[in-house]
Amino acid sequence: MRIGYYVHHHGRGHATRAGVIGRAAAARDHAVTFLGSGPLPETADDPRLEAVVLPRDDQRQDAPFRDAQAGGALHWAPLGGGYAQRACRIAQWVHSQAPDVVVVDVSVEVAALVRLLGVPVVVVTQPGQRDDAPHRLAYDMAAALLAPWPPGVGLDAHLEPWRDALFEVGGLTRFDGACATSHRVPSQEAVGVFLVGGEGWDDPTLPDVVRAATPEVRWRTPSTAPGATPIETLLAQADVVVTHAGQNAIADVAAFGAPAVVVAQRRPFDEQATMGRCLAATGIARVVPVESGADEVARATGRALAEVARRGRGPVGAGWRAWRTEEAAQRAVDVVEGACRAP
């Protein structure tokens, strides 16, 4: 089976998730092509994976971006500029490669284009207030909606009209099966980890305030620099993780069962605020609301550390097990395969 996978250019989260699903699909001997104009998953080590770099359509020097939302029907379809070149490149790939299915993560416009070209589309859906006309259009066209969270946690209310097409597969993480919490090396000092997305913290003082309030903790921030400690090692050792509420970060923390303070950040469609409310309501993690400041994060971190000292770190707790990271990528590939076979 030949699978196309469109990857949104904003941040690295979409590319990370695409890599998780794409590699699981390649392991079943499917050919997977990633398409996007931003970060894309690595493909050099697997001949079943390839990448197509698309031209950008959002460069200010190219166009004035007139009527970019097409009267409210779409999210991004500006008149003029590089949009036609980008759409044509996608259409050329579809015409030459004849994919069996295309996963779109995320773009209403790409989903519509691919579906118009006669290819079934799997739309990756996200938390938040997404009941606007463009989102509804994408959901209506989708052969399947792939939700990277577990069922029963309250993130699916906006998807009720498409219940029959919705598949909540669990949290998608790079570290499925790699949990090392049962092999944690005891330390003489508490270890804390900051997980922040590419946009940084809404309050840039947050790490310094938390460090000042918890002098007994050795705080670490994952880095991709040569020789840096891998993020999976840090998560396996952490007594507490202070993390944003992005989907990949939550899934990574869940995979290692790390005690966490989740700090929702301001993002479009209230994505992280919605995720934070879900985690708080289900009791899965300690959550600091989006409107809170760094001092409240520091207090919540202190309470989390006190709880760890009282109960011990232990193995993956029942709360994080509910996020269903184990085998989530396999369930996602099942959805993609099913969409290809759908009538």
C-alpha beads as a LAMMPS data file, in Angstrom:
LAMMPS data file: protein, C-alpha beads

343 atoms
342 bonds

1 atom types
1 bond types

-500.0 500.0 xlo xhi
-500.0 500.0 ylo yhi
-500.0 500.0 zlo zhi

Masses

1 110.0

Atoms # bond

1 1 1 0.000 0.000 0.000
2 1 1 1.242 3.497 -0.799
3 1 1 0.502 6.100 1.852
4 1 1 0.889 9.851 1.564
5 1 1 1.312 11.832 4.763
6 1 1 0.935 15.616 4.719
7 1 1 2.836 17.314 7.575
8 1 1 1.937 20.829 8.697
9 1 1 4.935 23.154 8.756
10 1 1 4.278 24.805 12.132
11 1 1 6.623 23.538 14.856
12 1 1 8.005 19.993 15.063
13 1 1 5.053 18.254 16.680
14 1 1 3.310 17.295 13.451
15 1 1 6.554 15.876 12.030
16 1 1 7.203 13.886 15.205
17 1 1 3.740 12.339 15.075
18 1 1 4.103 11.643 11.348
19 1 1 7.365 9.830 12.012
20 1 1 5.751 7.635 14.664
21 1 1 2.876 6.596 12.407
22 1 1 4.983 6.446 9.241
23 1 1 7.566 4.097 10.727
24 1 1 4.866 1.832 12.094
25 1 1 3.321 1.709 8.612
26 1 1 6.688 1.037 6.979
27 1 1 7.222 -1.852 9.396
28 1 1 4.154 -3.426 7.765
29 1 1 5.892 -2.971 4.411
30 1 1 3.814 0.020 3.304
31 1 1 5.515 2.762 1.273
32 1 1 5.131 6.130 3.000
33 1 1 5.807 9.567 1.534
34 1 1 5.886 12.606 3.812
35 1 1 4.927 15.893 2.163
36 1 1 5.414 19.315 3.741
37 1 1 7.278 22.598 3.714
38 1 1 8.549 22.508 7.302
39 1 1 10.315 19.858 9.388
40 1 1 9.786 16.335 8.048
41 1 1 10.621 12.948 9.603
42 1 1 13.963 11.312 8.860
43 1 1 13.771 8.885 5.950
44 1 1 17.376 8.013 5.080
45 1 1 17.495 4.819 7.154
46 1 1 14.421 3.130 5.629
47 1 1 13.914 2.682 1.861
48 1 1 10.156 2.468 2.393
49 1 1 10.112 6.092 3.572
50 1 1 10.625 9.183 1.445
51 1 1 10.024 12.923 1.718
52 1 1 8.744 15.534 -0.734
53 1 1 9.512 19.144 0.199
54 1 1 6.695 21.458 -0.819
55 1 1 7.067 25.147 -1.659
56 1 1 5.967 27.543 1.056
57 1 1 2.715 29.427 0.559
58 1 1 3.010 31.876 3.447
59 1 1 5.952 34.092 2.558
60 1 1 5.062 37.751 3.028
61 1 1 7.135 38.889 0.087
62 1 1 5.142 36.714 -2.302
63 1 1 1.635 38.088 -1.898
64 1 1 -0.620 40.392 0.122
65 1 1 -2.652 37.358 1.245
66 1 1 -5.983 38.711 0.062
67 1 1 -9.085 36.829 1.221
68 1 1 -6.914 34.155 2.831
69 1 1 -9.916 32.453 4.457
70 1 1 -12.095 32.405 1.330
71 1 1 -14.946 34.173 3.033
72 1 1 -14.706 31.924 6.098
73 1 1 -14.994 28.647 4.187
74 1 1 -11.290 27.744 4.583
75 1 1 -8.386 28.461 6.926
76 1 1 -5.669 29.342 4.403
77 1 1 -6.266 29.861 0.695
78 1 1 -4.886 33.311 -0.172
79 1 1 -5.399 34.751 -3.617
80 1 1 -2.152 34.825 -5.564
81 1 1 1.291 34.177 -4.129
82 1 1 2.784 30.686 -3.818
83 1 1 -0.422 28.833 -3.062
84 1 1 -1.025 27.578 -6.613
85 1 1 2.520 26.241 -6.904
86 1 1 2.143 24.326 -3.675
87 1 1 -1.236 22.846 -4.590
88 1 1 0.051 21.848 -8.026
89 1 1 3.025 20.049 -6.486
90 1 1 0.706 18.005 -4.289
91 1 1 -1.553 17.222 -7.254
92 1 1 1.445 16.173 -9.347
93 1 1 2.573 13.787 -6.644
94 1 1 -0.904 12.276 -6.327
95 1 1 -1.144 11.877 -10.109
96 1 1 2.295 10.260 -10.487
97 1 1 2.292 8.052 -7.378
98 1 1 -1.405 7.077 -7.139
99 1 1 -1.513 6.735 -3.338
100 1 1 -4.062 4.435 -1.792
101 1 1 -4.723 6.866 1.057
102 1 1 -3.374 10.186 2.349
103 1 1 -3.096 11.151 6.015
104 1 1 -3.463 14.899 6.576
105 1 1 -1.930 16.361 9.745
106 1 1 -3.265 19.011 9.462
107 1 1 -4.798 21.156 6.716
108 1 1 -8.389 21.561 5.634
109 1 1 -7.226 22.733 2.216
110 1 1 -4.916 19.761 1.598
111 1 1 -7.623 17.364 2.744
112 1 1 -10.076 18.938 0.284
113 1 1 -7.557 18.933 -2.571
114 1 1 -6.599 15.282 -2.112
115 1 1 -10.212 14.190 -1.767
116 1 1 -11.087 16.102 -4.966
117 1 1 -8.333 14.125 -6.669
118 1 1 -10.144 10.913 -5.774
119 1 1 -8.025 9.699 -2.874
120 1 1 -9.447 8.754 0.556
121 1 1 -8.247 11.009 3.353
122 1 1 -7.516 10.292 7.004
123 1 1 -7.723 13.561 8.932
124 1 1 -5.731 13.825 12.146
125 1 1 -7.894 15.735 14.582
126 1 1 -6.813 17.790 17.576
127 1 1 -8.281 19.019 20.851
128 1 1 -9.908 22.394 21.221
129 1 1 -12.733 24.526 19.900
130 1 1 -12.810 23.240 16.325
131 1 1 -16.446 23.578 15.320
132 1 1 -15.885 26.242 12.661
133 1 1 -16.909 25.737 9.019
134 1 1 -13.435 24.753 7.708
135 1 1 -12.974 22.052 10.343
136 1 1 -16.462 20.712 9.696
137 1 1 -15.666 20.526 5.979
138 1 1 -12.559 18.446 6.632
139 1 1 -14.406 16.119 8.982
140 1 1 -17.241 15.658 6.484
141 1 1 -14.803 14.604 3.745
142 1 1 -12.668 12.280 5.847
143 1 1 -12.779 8.526 5.412
144 1 1 -11.579 8.417 9.038
145 1 1 -10.745 10.825 11.837
146 1 1 -7.634 9.807 13.737
147 1 1 -7.556 11.188 17.287
148 1 1 -4.195 10.877 19.128
149 1 1 -5.726 10.491 22.567
150 1 1 -7.537 7.639 24.348
151 1 1 -11.304 7.192 24.407
152 1 1 -13.306 8.325 27.380
153 1 1 -11.227 11.352 28.419
154 1 1 -13.578 14.069 27.195
155 1 1 -11.597 15.450 24.244
156 1 1 -14.104 14.356 21.623
157 1 1 -17.197 16.480 22.303
158 1 1 -16.710 18.579 19.158
159 1 1 -16.528 15.384 17.077
160 1 1 -19.872 13.899 18.078
161 1 1 -21.475 14.391 14.613
162 1 1 -18.676 12.270 13.116
163 1 1 -18.679 9.565 15.795
164 1 1 -18.871 6.722 13.281
165 1 1 -15.665 7.903 11.583
166 1 1 -13.741 8.704 14.788
167 1 1 -10.919 6.487 16.056
168 1 1 -9.313 7.477 19.374
169 1 1 -6.082 5.492 19.239
170 1 1 -4.289 6.719 22.372
171 1 1 -1.275 8.948 22.858
172 1 1 1.287 8.679 20.057
173 1 1 4.856 8.692 21.325
174 1 1 8.329 7.972 19.992
175 1 1 8.923 5.875 23.087
176 1 1 6.276 3.184 22.822
177 1 1 7.706 0.122 24.486
178 1 1 10.779 1.977 25.735
179 1 1 9.530 2.862 29.210
180 1 1 12.398 2.582 31.673
181 1 1 10.671 3.574 34.889
182 1 1 11.099 0.111 36.382
183 1 1 14.879 0.453 35.838
184 1 1 15.226 3.926 37.300
185 1 1 18.647 4.558 38.822
186 1 1 18.309 5.883 42.375
187 1 1 19.744 9.349 42.854
188 1 1 20.866 11.302 45.893
189 1 1 19.080 14.354 44.514
190 1 1 15.674 14.974 43.031
191 1 1 15.623 15.336 39.254
192 1 1 13.253 17.666 37.435
193 1 1 12.716 18.061 33.707
194 1 1 11.291 20.992 31.769
195 1 1 9.513 20.086 28.534
196 1 1 8.761 23.164 26.458
197 1 1 7.607 23.353 22.847
198 1 1 9.278 25.229 20.042
199 1 1 7.384 28.413 20.877
200 1 1 8.753 28.525 24.413
201 1 1 6.822 29.284 27.573
202 1 1 4.142 31.958 27.517
203 1 1 5.858 33.262 30.651
204 1 1 9.607 33.122 29.929
205 1 1 10.416 33.526 33.639
206 1 1 8.786 30.183 34.490
207 1 1 11.955 27.993 34.615
208 1 1 13.843 30.483 36.804
209 1 1 10.920 30.899 39.205
210 1 1 10.469 27.127 39.540
211 1 1 14.209 26.583 40.073
212 1 1 14.325 29.243 42.763
213 1 1 11.387 27.659 44.588
214 1 1 12.853 24.124 44.444
215 1 1 16.582 24.390 45.224
216 1 1 16.701 20.703 46.156
217 1 1 15.950 19.705 42.546
218 1 1 18.466 19.317 39.750
219 1 1 16.584 20.700 36.761
220 1 1 17.281 19.490 33.237
221 1 1 15.999 20.615 29.843
222 1 1 16.269 18.174 26.903
223 1 1 18.589 19.227 24.121
224 1 1 19.455 17.915 20.677
225 1 1 23.057 19.134 20.980
226 1 1 25.784 16.514 20.434
227 1 1 26.517 14.625 23.627
228 1 1 23.358 15.797 25.387
229 1 1 21.497 13.347 27.592
230 1 1 18.661 11.774 25.561
231 1 1 15.174 12.890 26.478
232 1 1 14.118 9.309 27.206
233 1 1 16.851 9.041 29.850
234 1 1 15.730 12.275 31.472
235 1 1 12.079 11.216 31.526
236 1 1 12.976 7.844 33.002
237 1 1 14.906 9.522 35.824
238 1 1 12.597 12.455 36.516
239 1 1 10.954 12.884 39.903
240 1 1 8.772 15.559 38.310
241 1 1 8.271 16.938 34.813
242 1 1 7.007 20.456 34.186
243 1 1 5.551 20.277 30.707
244 1 1 3.384 22.200 28.309
245 1 1 0.101 20.569 27.257
246 1 1 1.039 19.699 23.692
247 1 1 -0.080 16.282 22.509
248 1 1 3.375 14.809 21.890
249 1 1 4.793 16.008 25.204
250 1 1 1.837 14.560 27.103
251 1 1 2.219 11.222 25.294
252 1 1 5.976 11.096 26.012
253 1 1 5.450 11.799 29.721
254 1 1 2.669 9.207 29.813
255 1 1 4.908 6.569 28.231
256 1 1 7.356 6.908 31.121
257 1 1 4.735 7.416 33.802
258 1 1 6.550 10.467 35.093
259 1 1 4.893 12.632 37.771
260 1 1 3.965 15.823 35.981
261 1 1 2.842 19.389 36.351
262 1 1 1.090 20.297 33.112
263 1 1 1.167 23.990 32.239
264 1 1 -1.309 24.765 29.462
265 1 1 -0.072 27.431 27.030
266 1 1 -2.125 29.814 24.909
267 1 1 -2.518 28.211 21.492
268 1 1 -4.989 28.544 18.590
269 1 1 -8.417 26.971 19.107
270 1 1 -7.698 26.671 22.861
271 1 1 -5.891 23.416 22.104
272 1 1 -3.711 23.251 25.214
273 1 1 -6.312 24.770 27.525
274 1 1 -8.719 22.029 26.458
275 1 1 -6.078 19.358 26.984
276 1 1 -5.318 20.742 30.424
277 1 1 -8.970 20.704 31.473
278 1 1 -9.250 17.098 30.309
279 1 1 -6.207 15.972 32.284
280 1 1 -7.413 17.813 35.374
281 1 1 -10.963 16.477 35.157
282 1 1 -9.806 12.889 34.798
283 1 1 -7.197 13.217 37.545
284 1 1 -4.459 11.950 35.251
285 1 1 -2.049 14.794 36.023
286 1 1 -1.631 17.937 38.127
287 1 1 -2.607 20.856 35.854
288 1 1 -1.947 24.584 36.082
289 1 1 -4.550 26.571 34.071
290 1 1 -3.435 28.689 31.147
291 1 1 -4.107 31.951 32.974
292 1 1 -1.840 31.078 35.928
293 1 1 1.577 32.607 36.438
294 1 1 5.001 31.165 37.164
295 1 1 4.499 31.418 40.939
296 1 1 1.510 29.067 40.772
297 1 1 3.527 26.632 38.640
298 1 1 6.244 26.689 41.305
299 1 1 3.720 25.958 44.051
300 1 1 2.189 23.097 42.041
301 1 1 5.668 21.683 41.446
302 1 1 6.382 21.776 45.165
303 1 1 3.158 19.884 45.860
304 1 1 4.019 17.291 43.208
305 1 1 7.475 16.749 44.708
306 1 1 5.991 16.374 48.177
307 1 1 3.614 13.730 46.871
308 1 1 6.472 11.842 45.196
309 1 1 8.440 11.960 48.458
310 1 1 5.434 10.596 50.326
311 1 1 4.411 7.862 47.879
312 1 1 7.577 7.203 45.907
313 1 1 8.033 7.370 42.153
314 1 1 7.049 3.775 41.456
315 1 1 6.144 2.280 38.076
316 1 1 3.760 3.796 35.572
317 1 1 0.672 4.879 37.482
318 1 1 -2.887 4.004 36.609
319 1 1 -3.488 7.604 35.545
320 1 1 -0.897 7.645 32.793
321 1 1 -1.755 4.084 31.744
322 1 1 -5.161 5.486 30.840
323 1 1 -3.482 7.521 28.082
324 1 1 -2.940 4.231 26.222
325 1 1 0.417 4.977 24.605
326 1 1 1.291 1.301 24.267
327 1 1 0.616 0.110 20.707
328 1 1 -1.075 3.424 19.813
329 1 1 0.965 3.694 16.609
330 1 1 -0.192 0.231 15.566
331 1 1 -3.795 1.240 16.152
332 1 1 -3.192 4.346 14.049
333 1 1 -1.908 2.259 11.154
334 1 1 -4.974 0.024 11.494
335 1 1 -7.094 3.159 10.956
336 1 1 -5.117 4.150 7.861
337 1 1 -5.378 0.663 6.394
338 1 1 -9.102 0.588 7.112
339 1 1 -9.625 3.938 5.382
340 1 1 -7.955 2.579 2.277
341 1 1 -10.366 -0.355 2.231
342 1 1 -13.420 1.759 3.086
343 1 1 -16.186 1.742 0.414

Bonds

1 1 1 2
2 1 2 3
3 1 3 4
4 1 4 5
5 1 5 6
6 1 6 7
7 1 7 8
8 1 8 9
9 1 9 10
10 1 10 11
11 1 11 12
12 1 12 13
13 1 13 14
14 1 14 15
15 1 15 16
16 1 16 17
17 1 17 18
18 1 18 19
19 1 19 20
20 1 20 21
21 1 21 22
22 1 22 23
23 1 23 24
24 1 24 25
25 1 25 26
26 1 26 27
27 1 27 28
28 1 28 29
29 1 29 30
30 1 30 31
31 1 31 32
32 1 32 33
33 1 33 34
34 1 34 35
35 1 35 36
36 1 36 37
37 1 37 38
38 1 38 39
39 1 39 40
40 1 40 41
41 1 41 42
42 1 42 43
43 1 43 44
44 1 44 45
45 1 45 46
46 1 46 47
47 1 47 48
48 1 48 49
49 1 49 50
50 1 50 51
51 1 51 52
52 1 52 53
53 1 53 54
54 1 54 55
55 1 55 56
56 1 56 57
57 1 57 58
58 1 58 59
59 1 59 60
60 1 60 61
61 1 61 62
62 1 62 63
63 1 63 64
64 1 64 65
65 1 65 66
66 1 66 67
67 1 67 68
68 1 68 69
69 1 69 70
70 1 70 71
71 1 71 72
72 1 72 73
73 1 73 74
74 1 74 75
75 1 75 76
76 1 76 77
77 1 77 78
78 1 78 79
79 1 79 80
80 1 80 81
81 1 81 82
82 1 82 83
83 1 83 84
84 1 84 85
85 1 85 86
86 1 86 87
87 1 87 88
88 1 88 89
89 1 89 90
90 1 90 91
91 1 91 92
92 1 92 93
93 1 93 94
94 1 94 95
95 1 95 96
96 1 96 97
97 1 97 98
98 1 98 99
99 1 99 100
100 1 100 101
101 1 101 102
102 1 102 103
103 1 103 104
104 1 104 105
105 1 105 106
106 1 106 107
107 1 107 108
108 1 108 109
109 1 109 110
110 1 110 111
111 1 111 112
112 1 112 113
113 1 113 114
114 1 114 115
115 1 115 116
116 1 116 117
117 1 117 118
118 1 118 119
119 1 119 120
120 1 120 121
121 1 121 122
122 1 122 123
123 1 123 124
124 1 124 125
125 1 125 126
126 1 126 127
127 1 127 128
128 1 128 129
129 1 129 130
130 1 130 131
131 1 131 132
132 1 132 133
133 1 133 134
134 1 134 135
135 1 135 136
136 1 136 137
137 1 137 138
138 1 138 139
139 1 139 140
140 1 140 141
141 1 141 142
142 1 142 143
143 1 143 144
144 1 144 145
145 1 145 146
146 1 146 147
147 1 147 148
148 1 148 149
149 1 149 150
150 1 150 151
151 1 151 152
152 1 152 153
153 1 153 154
154 1 154 155
155 1 155 156
156 1 156 157
157 1 157 158
158 1 158 159
159 1 159 160
160 1 160 161
161 1 161 162
162 1 162 163
163 1 163 164
164 1 164 165
165 1 165 166
166 1 166 167
167 1 167 168
168 1 168 169
169 1 169 170
170 1 170 171
171 1 171 172
172 1 172 173
173 1 173 174
174 1 174 175
175 1 175 176
176 1 176 177
177 1 177 178
178 1 178 179
179 1 179 180
180 1 180 181
181 1 181 182
182 1 182 183
183 1 183 184
184 1 184 185
185 1 185 186
186 1 186 187
187 1 187 188
188 1 188 189
189 1 189 190
190 1 190 191
191 1 191 192
192 1 192 193
193 1 193 194
194 1 194 195
195 1 195 196
196 1 196 197
197 1 197 198
198 1 198 199
199 1 199 200
200 1 200 201
201 1 201 202
202 1 202 203
203 1 203 204
204 1 204 205
205 1 205 206
206 1 206 207
207 1 207 208
208 1 208 209
209 1 209 210
210 1 210 211
211 1 211 212
212 1 212 213
213 1 213 214
214 1 214 215
215 1 215 216
216 1 216 217
217 1 217 218
218 1 218 219
219 1 219 220
220 1 220 221
221 1 221 222
222 1 222 223
223 1 223 224
224 1 224 225
225 1 225 226
226 1 226 227
227 1 227 228
228 1 228 229
229 1 229 230
230 1 230 231
231 1 231 232
232 1 232 233
233 1 233 234
234 1 234 235
235 1 235 236
236 1 236 237
237 1 237 238
238 1 238 239
239 1 239 240
240 1 240 241
241 1 241 242
242 1 242 243
243 1 243 244
244 1 244 245
245 1 245 246
246 1 246 247
247 1 247 248
248 1 248 249
249 1 249 250
250 1 250 251
251 1 251 252
252 1 252 253
253 1 253 254
254 1 254 255
255 1 255 256
256 1 256 257
257 1 257 258
258 1 258 259
259 1 259 260
260 1 260 261
261 1 261 262
262 1 262 263
263 1 263 264
264 1 264 265
265 1 265 266
266 1 266 267
267 1 267 268
268 1 268 269
269 1 269 270
270 1 270 271
271 1 271 272
272 1 272 273
273 1 273 274
274 1 274 275
275 1 275 276
276 1 276 277
277 1 277 278
278 1 278 279
279 1 279 280
280 1 280 281
281 1 281 282
282 1 282 283
283 1 283 284
284 1 284 285
285 1 285 286
286 1 286 287
287 1 287 288
288 1 288 289
289 1 289 290
290 1 290 291
291 1 291 292
292 1 292 293
293 1 293 294
294 1 294 295
295 1 295 296
296 1 296 297
297 1 297 298
298 1 298 299
299 1 299 300
300 1 300 301
301 1 301 302
302 1 302 303
303 1 303 304
304 1 304 305
305 1 305 306
306 1 306 307
307 1 307 308
308 1 308 309
309 1 309 310
310 1 310 311
311 1 311 312
312 1 312 313
313 1 313 314
314 1 314 315
315 1 315 316
316 1 316 317
317 1 317 318
318 1 318 319
319 1 319 320
320 1 320 321
321 1 321 322
322 1 322 323
323 1 323 324
324 1 324 325
325 1 325 326
326 1 326 327
327 1 327 328
328 1 328 329
329 1 329 330
330 1 330 331
331 1 331 332
332 1 332 333
333 1 333 334
334 1 334 335
335 1 335 336
336 1 336 337
337 1 337 338
338 1 338 339
339 1 339 340
340 1 340 341
341 1 341 342
342 1 342 343
